């Protein structure tokens, strides 16, 4: 299935070779360490509130008011994060680390993959016999390789 998806994407993405397309079968969405409910709660109860408060403070103190670039950015970003959060696009991770060994933090894109991925129930059956997905730093290395064709 991944190969046929790569072929289809290569046709729609003009100039992008199949060797440059990565199809993920692992990610935070299928890891036992990810917590989608905590991310929703964290977003709605704390992060969203802080972000909107910051926008109000800047808008009321800046001569540009609501046209201040930061305020405009927050006004555009909050609804997008709201929709993405409801769709499971973000999660909180209890143990994930970046390639440099730092904690991945509160909000992690559900498509992220770290070296501590552990399958949720059913995820390992769905990908039985398949090689582990490449980690982000391995994908970056692949992107900068010379094409093989």
Order of alpha helices (4+ residues) and beta strands (2+ residues): alpha-beta-alpha-alpha-alpha-beta-beta-alpha-alpha
